[in-house]
Amino acid sequence: QFLKQLGMHPDWQFVDVYGMEPELLSMVPRPVCAVLLLFPITEKASYETFRTEEEERIKAEGQDVKSSVYFMKQTINNACGTIGLIHAIANNRDKMNFETNSSLKKFLEDSLSMTPEERAKYLETYEAIRVTHESSAHEGQTEAPSIDEKVDLHFVALVNVGGHLYELDGRKPFPINHGETSDDSFLEDAIEVCKKFMERDPEELRFNAIALSAA
């Protein structure tokens, strides 16, 4: 519904990934071009500790990130779902079809040449996406959190750009390259990254993955 309101043709759709076993993954329509993982950031802060260590390690060792990866920072509280969705679509824009007057298409075209920080600022002022996010969130089963509410659930996007699997999280300083992938193995490779998130917080049950699949 959210994508339709933003002017995207329904030839791609978000579908639930019901489980991480091969037989459940086989139920997800292919091809898959992005996976969004929703996960809790708990008081135990194992994720926050890991995030700091990962950032320091990458700064020390370096990593290869293709210039064609579309990445934006998150400056709006509780907008991680919208940013995850923009990351998923922006990095697959060659596969997507938009209505002529699509507000999402305009946002992507306008922001292509911007830095991750400039894209975040642009989103802050971009009424069309913010208003659509708020109205579609109110239509959904779960009440959208207000901008100031403390939220402990967070979205990240996993995408394939140029044969590499990238994790895109607007709270991190840069994309994370998780190694090689292909169109055929992308869903399985992305789920392996999701499993690492789950292993860091084994008692936690609030993990949810959705795939951007061909309709």
Secondary structure, 3 states (H helix, E strand, C coil): CHHHHCCECCCEEEEEECCCCHHHHCCCCCCEEEEEEEEECCCCCHHHHHHHHHHHHHHHHCCCCCCCCCCCCCCCCCCHHHHHHHHHHHCCCCCCCECCCCHHHHHHHHHCCCCHHHHHHHHHHCHHHHHHHHHHHHHCCCCCCCCCCCCCEEEEEEEEECCEEEEECCCCCCCEEEEECCCCCHHHHHHHHHHHHHHCCCCCCCCEEEEEEEC
